[in-house]
Amino acid sequence: MTASHSAPPQTLESDLELGPGDWEAREFYHLMTALVIPRPIGWISTISAAGVSNVAPYSYFNMMGNDPPYVAFASTGVKDSLRNLREVPQFVANIVTMHLLEKMNFTSTDFPKDESEFGWAELTPAPSAKVKPFRVKEARAHIECEVKEIYTDHNTNIVLGRIVHTHIVPSVWKNGRVDPKLLDPVCRLSGSGYAQLGELVNVARPFWKDVQGKEREEAMPRAVKR
Ligand SMILES: Cc1cc2nc3c(=O)[nH]c(=O)nc-3n(C[C@H](O)[C@H](O)[C@H](O)COP(=O)(O)O)c2cc1C
């Protein structure tokens, strides 16, 4: 199928149909990062073999399974985080919450390798429990990981990290679990856009034993405000 539009139109009069090679790479990137939203941010701390600490945000980031538990993030091109992981294959995914939004963003600066993001952003490096890289003390939760694989396809480098430890501060804990409002995570949109959690709802998970023999109207769980 050929692309329906040769470049991003100002207004869309008919459905957009296109593949990754149909527009300039940058335009397709803008399209995808505006579409797959909101994204969580892994604020990845690493350490070089020489002991230089690094921390940088990655929103190509998510949980990738739970038995055993994995997270993954992707680096476009070879950046300091990736270079460090090739020397010391461990990282901490610090969870980014609204009170750290500006500092997180500041650490995305292309600082030279010998400049410390921790210093520039006035962040406190705290020892991790099971990995060498320091965690960001100011973050409310930290996920320590060991790198199992780095999958490279051209400029995309996907880092698969097996979770070995987590650390969560009491202020985000309520009724036996992490409370989303107390955590207050940053949601990444496209470009320099971000959002905070809005209204929260619950929808019960359906099981066949409860669904069978019922009409859809009765069987389908409804969203309820929390
Ligand atoms: C919110 C946010 C999310 C980002 N996500 C990514 C990402 O997923 N992949 C990537 O390669 N760069 C991403 N960047 C850009 C890197 O953070 C930036 O290139 C940084 O300088 C990399 O640092 P490093 O060289 O210390 O690894 C992101 C930047 C921001 C502000």
The ligand as an ORCA input file, in Angstrom:
! r2SCAN-3c Opt
* xyz 0 1
  C      11.645     12.842     28.978
  C      12.760     12.398     28.068
  C      12.737     11.112     27.550
  C      13.778     10.673     26.715
  N      13.717      9.413     26.217
  C      14.733      8.949     25.447
  C      14.701      7.605     24.960
  O      13.778      6.831     25.232
  N      15.745      7.207     24.199
  C      16.806      8.027     23.906
  O      17.733      7.593     23.227
  N      16.859      9.301     24.370
  C      15.855      9.768     25.137
  N      15.897     11.050     25.627
  C      17.100     11.857     25.367
  C      18.240     11.487     26.348
  O      17.822     11.635     27.702
  C      19.447     12.383     26.095
  O      19.965     12.102     24.807
  C      20.545     12.251     27.133
  O      21.530     13.218     26.931
  C      21.190     10.866     27.120
  O      22.084     10.838     28.178
  P      23.330      9.884     28.255
  O      24.252     10.210     27.082
  O      23.949     10.261     29.573
  O      22.839      8.467     28.210
  C      14.863     11.529     26.421
  C      14.870     12.840     26.934
  C      13.831     13.263     27.742
  C      13.833     14.669     28.297
*
